[in-house]
Amino acid sequence: METLQKGAQIPLEIVTPALSPENPDILTSVEALAAALPGIDPSRLNQMTSIAAKYSFRLPRFYVENILTRAADDPLWELVLPNDGELYDSGTERWDAFQLADKVVDHPRWIQKYRYESLLRVTDYCSGLCRYCYLKNRDVTPGTITHAEIDNMFDMAERSAGLGDLREIILSGGDPLAVGAGVISHLAQRLRRLNQRVGRRITVCIHTREPVWYPQRLLRSTAMQQAVTELAPSSYILHVVHPREVTPALLESLDMLVHLTPARPPLLMTQHPLFRGINNDAGVITQMYDLLDSGRVTVMPYYLIHPFPDGTLPQHRLTLPESQGILRGLASAPGTRVPLLTIPTPMGKCVIGPYEQLVDRGGYYLLHTKDGVPVHYSIGERYNPEEIRQAIPVVKDVTADAR
C-alpha cells in the first residue's frame, strides 16, 4: 500500500470507509444525526441513543440530506434510524447455516448452498446500516477480506473436484462496493485465472446498496472505477426499497457502472424486501420502477423479497398471502417489469407465482427451493422451521411422488 506522510489526508481511492472514522460523509452517532436531521423529538433521540448502544448506527450524510424528510412520520426513518422495534429481533437467523458438504472452498467467507453458485462475503461493512438487516445479530467474519484470504480460497477452488459445476460467484457482504479498490482488483486477477482453469466464464454478480447509500464514493473514486473495469462483472443486483431512494446521483452511478465495461455491459437488476407501511403496495413499487427506468441505462426488476422472519422489524412483517397479493398487483405489467417473489428460508430461496395456490397443510405451506428441497413454511407472520437439512436431494427425488 502507498506510504503516506504524517498528517496527510488518506486518499479515498485506497481506503475502506470503515477504516476512516473521520470521514465527514458518514454519520456514526445519534448526535451527528441530530445535527444533520433537525427536529427529532428529544425523547426519540434518547431512545435511539439507547438502541444504538446495542446495535451500531451508521448512515451516509447523502441519504439524510437527499432521501429522508424531516417529518417524524417519514416511513423511511424506521428503516435507517434506530427504533424500539429492534429490541424484539431475536437474532436467530441462520441463513448461511446450510451449505453443501462438498462445497468448492472450505472457508467462512465462502457460502455455497448450490453446486453451481457460491456467495463470497467480501466484507462485513456497509456505508449505511439497515435497521432490518438479517445479518446484524449474526456472527459473521469481521473486517474486509485480505489478499491472502483471496489467494487461499482461489487456490482451493482451482484444486476442487467441484469446480466444473460452478457457474457463478456472487460478491456480497456487507457491501462489496464499500471495500478498497485493491481488493476488487485482486479478485479480478484471481477470477480471470479461475476462468482460464475451467476454460469458460464463471460469471460475477455484485450485490450492492452502495449506489443508494453513498453514490459519490463511486462517482469520484477513479481507483474504484478502474478496479470495477478490471473485474467486469456480468451483473449487479441493486438493493432499493422505496421510490425516494432513486436519486439523480443513483442513476448517474448506475450509468457509470454500465459504461465502465462498454465491450460487455453488465445487466442491472433490482431487488427489494417488502415492508408493511413502507412499500407493501404495488403502486409504490411501480413508481420505483418508473423512476429507475427514467435513467440512461435499463434496470430490470429481479426479486420481490418476502420479509425475513427475523431482522425484519415486527411492525413491518407480512404474511405470505399478503406478499403474494402485492406480486399479483404487479403481474399484469410487461414481462420485463414483473419481479419474482422469493421467500428466504435457511434451506434456500423459494419462489412462488402470483396465482399459485397456497394450501394450508396443517399450519404450513409446502414450498420448494430452486433446487427442489421441500420446505414446510409456517403460516403466519413468523417462520421458525426445524433447521434440518442432511443433504440436498436432487429434483427427481423430490418430485417422484408426483409422477
C-alpha positions in Angstrom: 0.0 0.0 0.0 1.1 3.5 -0.7 3.1 5.1 2.2 1.6 8.4 3.5 3.3 11.3 5.1 2.3 12.0 8.7 -0.7 14.2 8.8 -1.6 13.6 5.1 -5.2 13.1 4.1 -5.9 9.4 3.3 -7.0 9.2 -0.3 -10.5 7.8 -0.9 -9.1 5.5 -3.5 -7.1 3.3 -1.1 -9.2 3.2 2.0 -12.3 1.4 3.1 -14.7 3.8 4.8 -14.7 1.6 7.8 -11.0 2.5 8.2 -11.7 6.2 8.1 -13.8 7.2 11.1 -13.3 10.9 10.4 -15.0 10.6 7.1 -17.5 13.5 7.2 -19.7 11.8 4.7 -20.6 9.1 7.2 -22.6 9.7 10.3 -21.7 7.3 13.1 -23.5 8.7 16.1 -27.0 9.7 17.0 -25.6 13.1 18.0 -24.2 13.6 14.5 -27.6 12.5 13.1 -29.5 15.0 15.2 -27.3 17.8 13.8 -27.9 16.7 10.2 -31.6 16.0 10.7 -33.1 18.7 12.9 -36.4 18.3 14.6 -36.1 14.8 16.1 -38.0 14.7 19.3 -35.7 14.7 22.4 -37.4 11.6 23.8 -36.9 9.8 20.5 -33.3 10.8 20.4 -32.8 9.3 23.9 -34.4 6.1 22.7 -32.3 6.0 19.6 -29.1 6.5 21.6 -30.1 3.6 23.9 -30.7 1.3 20.9 -27.6 2.4 19.1 -25.6 1.3 22.1 -26.8 -2.3 21.4 -26.9 -2.1 17.6 -24.4 0.2 15.9 -25.6 3.2 13.9 -24.1 4.3 10.6 -25.7 6.4 7.9 -24.3 8.3 5.0 -24.9 12.1 5.1 -26.1 11.8 1.5 -29.0 9.6 2.5 -30.1 12.0 5.2 -29.9 15.1 3.0 -31.3 13.7 -0.2 -33.7 10.9 0.8 -35.1 11.4 4.3 -37.6 14.1 5.1 -37.7 16.0 8.4 -41.2 14.7 9.2 -41.3 12.4 12.2 -43.8 10.2 10.4 -41.4 9.6 7.4 -41.7 5.8 7.0 -38.1 5.6 5.9 -37.0 6.7 9.3 -37.9 3.3 10.6 -35.6 1.6 8.0 -32.5 3.5 8.7 -32.8 5.2 12.2 -32.6 3.2 15.5 -36.1 2.3 16.8 -37.5 0.2 19.5 -38.7 -2.5 17.1 -35.2 -3.7 17.0 -35.4 -4.8 20.6 -37.8 -7.6 19.5 -35.4 -9.0 17.0 -34.4 -12.4 18.4 -31.3 -12.7 16.3 -31.8 -16.4 15.4 -31.2 -16.1 11.7 -29.1 -18.9 10.3 -29.4 -18.3 6.6 -25.9 -19.4 5.9 -26.1 -22.5 8.1 -27.0 -25.0 5.4 -24.3 -25.4 2.8 -23.0 -28.2 0.6 -20.9 -30.7 2.4 -18.5 -30.8 -0.6 -18.5 -27.1 -1.4 -15.8 -25.9 -3.7 -14.0 -23.8 -1.0 -14.0 -24.5 2.8 -13.8 -21.0 4.2 -16.2 -19.0 6.4 -16.4 -16.2 3.8 -17.3 -18.7 1.0 -21.1 -19.6 1.2 -22.3 -22.3 -1.1 -25.8 -23.8 -0.9 -25.9 -24.8 -4.6 -23.3 -26.6 -6.6 -23.5 -24.1 -9.4 -23.4 -20.9 -7.3 -21.3 -19.5 -4.4 -21.5 -16.3 -2.4 -18.4 -14.6 -1.2 -18.7 -12.3 1.8 -16.1 -9.8 0.8 -16.7 -7.6 4.0 -19.0 -7.2 6.9 -19.0 -3.4 6.3 -21.7 -1.2 4.6 -21.6 2.6 4.3 -25.0 2.6 6.0 -26.7 0.1 8.3 -30.2 -1.0 7.5 -32.1 -1.5 10.8 -33.8 -4.6 9.4 -30.6 -6.3 8.2 -30.8 -10.1 8.9 -27.1 -10.2 9.5 -26.8 -7.6 12.2 -27.3 -10.2 15.0 -25.2 -12.8 13.4 -21.6 -13.8 13.9 -20.1 -13.0 10.5 -16.5 -12.9 9.6 -15.3 -9.4 10.7 -13.4 -7.0 8.6 -12.6 -7.0 4.9 -11.2 -9.9 3.0 -7.4 -9.8 2.6 -5.3 -10.6 -0.4 -4.0 -13.7 1.4 -7.6 -14.9 2.0 -8.4 -14.4 -1.6 -5.4 -16.3 -2.7 -6.1 -19.1 -0.2 -9.7 -19.5 -1.4 -9.0 -19.4 -5.1 -6.1 -21.8 -4.7 -8.6 -24.2 -3.1 -11.1 -23.6 -5.8 -8.6 -24.4 -8.5 -7.9 -27.8 -6.9 -11.5 -28.6 -6.2 -13.2 -31.5 -7.9 -16.5 -29.5 -7.8 -15.1 -26.5 -9.8 -16.5 -27.8 -13.0 -20.1 -27.3 -11.8 -19.5 -23.7 -10.6 -21.2 -21.2 -12.9 -21.5 -18.0 -10.8 -19.7 -16.2 -7.9 -21.8 -13.6 -6.1 -19.8 -10.8 -4.4 -21.7 -9.8 -1.2 -21.0 -8.6 2.3 -21.7 -6.2 3.8 -21.3 -4.4 0.6 -18.6 -5.3 -1.9 -18.5 -1.8 -3.4 -17.6 -0.4 0.0 -14.2 -2.0 0.1 -10.9 -0.6 -1.1 -10.1 -0.7 -4.8 -7.2 -3.1 -4.2 -9.5 -5.8 -3.0 -11.7 -5.6 -6.1 -8.6 -5.6 -8.4 -7.1 -8.6 -6.7 -10.4 -10.5 -7.0 -10.4 -9.6 -10.7 -7.0 -11.2 -11.2 -7.9 -14.4 -9.4 -11.2 -14.7 -11.2 -9.5 -14.3 -14.6 -7.1 -17.1 -13.6 -10.0 -19.3 -12.4 -11.8 -18.8 -15.8 -8.7 -20.0 -17.6 -8.6 -23.0 -15.3 -12.1 -24.1 -16.4 -11.9 -22.8 -19.9 -15.1 -20.7 -19.8 -16.6 -17.8 -17.9 -17.6 -18.1 -14.3 -19.9 -15.1 -14.1 -19.6 -12.5 -11.4 -22.6 -10.8 -9.8 -22.3 -7.9 -7.4 -25.0 -7.4 -4.7 -24.9 -3.8 -3.6 -26.7 -0.9 -1.9 -23.7 1.4 -2.1 -25.1 3.5 -5.0 -28.1 4.2 -2.9 -26.2 5.0 0.3 -23.2 6.8 -0.9 -23.1 7.2 -4.7 -20.5 10.0 -4.7 -17.8 7.5 -3.5 -18.2 5.5 -6.7 -18.5 8.6 -8.8 -15.3 10.3 -7.6 -13.0 7.3 -7.0 -11.0 6.7 -10.1 -9.2 3.8 -8.4 -12.5 2.0 -7.7 -13.7 2.7 -11.2 -10.5 1.1 -12.6 -10.9 -1.9 -10.3 -14.5 -2.5 -11.4 -13.4 -2.2 -15.0 -10.8 -5.0 -14.4 -13.5 -7.1 -12.7 -16.0 -6.6 -15.5 -19.0 -8.2 -13.6 -21.7 -9.8 -15.6 -24.5 -8.2 -13.4 -25.3 -6.0 -10.5 -28.2 -6.7 -8.1 -29.2 -3.3 -6.6 -30.9 -3.2 -3.2 -33.6 -0.4 -3.5 -36.6 -0.2 -1.2 -38.6 2.9 -1.9 -39.1 5.4 -4.8 -37.3 8.2 -2.9 -34.1 6.2 -2.9 -34.0 6.6 -6.7 -32.0 9.8 -6.7 -30.3 11.5 -9.7 -26.9 10.5 -8.2 -28.0 6.9 -8.0 -29.0 7.0 -11.7 -25.7 8.6 -12.6 -23.7 6.0 -10.7 -25.6 3.2 -12.5 -24.8 4.8 -15.8 -21.2 4.9 -14.9 -21.1 1.2 -13.8 -22.5 0.1 -17.1 -20.2 2.2 -19.2 -17.1 1.2 -17.3 -17.1 -2.0 -19.4 -18.7 -1.0 -22.8 -17.5 -4.1 -24.7 -19.7 -6.2 -22.4 -22.1 -4.0 -20.4 -23.4 -5.7 -17.2 -27.0 -6.5 -16.6 -28.6 -4.2 -13.9 -31.3 -5.6 -11.8 -33.0 -4.6 -8.5 -34.4 -6.5 -5.6 -36.3 -5.2 -2.6 -37.7 -6.7 0.7 -41.3 -5.9 1.4 -42.2 -3.9 4.5 -45.7 -3.1 5.9 -46.3 0.6 5.8 -43.4 1.4 3.5 -43.5 -0.5 0.2 -46.3 -3.1 0.6 -48.2 -1.6 -2.3 -47.9 -2.4 -6.0 -48.4 1.3 -6.8 -45.4 2.3 -4.7 -43.2 -0.4 -6.3 -44.4 0.6 -9.8 -43.5 4.2 -9.1 -40.0 3.0 -8.0 -39.7 1.0 -11.3 -40.7 4.1 -13.3 -38.0 6.2 -11.7 -35.4 3.5 -12.2 -36.5 3.4 -15.8 -36.0 7.2 -16.2 -32.2 6.9 -16.3 -29.9 6.3 -19.3 -29.5 2.6 -18.6 -32.0 -0.3 -18.1 -32.7 -1.6 -14.6 -34.8 -4.8 -14.5 -36.8 -6.0 -11.5 -35.4 -9.2 -10.1 -36.6 -10.3 -6.6 -39.5 -9.1 -4.6 -38.5 -10.5 -1.2 -41.0 -11.7 1.3 -39.8 -10.4 4.7 -37.1 -12.3 6.5 -38.7 -13.8 9.7 -36.0 -12.1 11.9 -34.2 -8.9 11.2 -37.5 -7.6 9.7 -38.9 -5.4 12.4 -42.2 -6.6 13.9 -44.3 -3.7 12.6 -43.2 -4.4 9.1 -43.8 -8.1 8.8 -46.3 -9.5 6.2 -48.0 -12.9 5.8 -47.1 -14.8 2.7 -50.6 -14.3 1.1 -50.1 -10.6 1.6 -46.8 -10.6 -0.2 -48.3 -12.7 -3.0 -51.1 -10.2 -3.3 -48.5 -7.4 -4.0 -47.0 -9.6 -6.7 -50.4 -10.1 -8.2 -50.8 -6.3 -8.4 -47.6 -6.2 -10.4 -48.2 -9.3 -12.6 -50.2 -7.5 -15.4 -47.2 -5.3 -16.3 -44.9 -6.1 -19.2 -42.9 -9.2 -18.5 -39.7 -7.2 -18.1 -41.3 -5.2 -15.2 -42.5 -8.2 -13.2 -40.3 -9.5 -10.4 -40.0 -12.9 -8.9 -41.5 -13.3 -5.4 -38.8 -15.1 -3.4 -39.2 -16.5 0.1 -36.0 -16.7 2.1 -35.6 -19.8 4.3 -32.5 -21.5 5.8 -32.8 -24.2 3.2 -32.6 -21.8 0.3 -34.8 -19.4 -1.7 -38.3 -20.5 -2.6 -40.2 -18.8 -5.4 -43.9 -18.7 -5.9 -46.1 -17.2 -8.7 -48.8 -14.6 -8.4 -51.7 -17.1 -8.7 -50.1 -20.2 -7.2 -52.4 -21.7 -4.7 -51.2 -21.7 -1.1 -52.6 -24.7 0.7 -52.8 -25.0 4.4 -51.3 -28.4 5.2 -51.7 -28.2 8.9 -50.1 -24.9 9.9 -47.6 -24.7 7.0 -47.4 -24.3 3.2 -45.3 -26.7 1.3 -42.8 -24.8 -0.8 -39.7 -25.9 -2.7 -36.3 -24.2 -3.0 -35.0 -23.6 -6.5 -33.0 -26.8 -6.3 -36.1 -28.8 -5.2 -35.7 -29.0 -1.5 -39.1 -29.2 0.2 -39.7 -26.6 2.9 -42.5 -26.6 5.5 -43.2 -22.8 5.7 -45.1 -21.9 8.8 -48.4 -20.0 8.2 -48.4 -16.5 9.8 -46.0 -13.6 10.1 -43.3 -15.6 11.8 -41.4 -18.6 10.4 -39.3 -20.8 12.6 -38.7 -24.1 11.0 -36.8 -27.0 12.4 -33.3 -26.5 10.9 -32.7 -29.9 9.5 -31.1 -30.5 6.1 -28.9 -33.5 5.9 -28.3 -33.2 2.2 -29.7 -31.5 -0.8 -31.9 -34.0 -2.7 -31.9 -33.9 -6.4 -35.1 -32.7 -8.1 -36.2 -36.1 -9.4 -36.3 -37.4 -5.8 -38.4 -34.5 -4.6 -40.9 -34.8 -7.4 -41.0 -38.7 -7.6 -44.4 -38.8 -5.8 -45.9 -36.5 -8.4 -45.3 -39.0 -11.3 
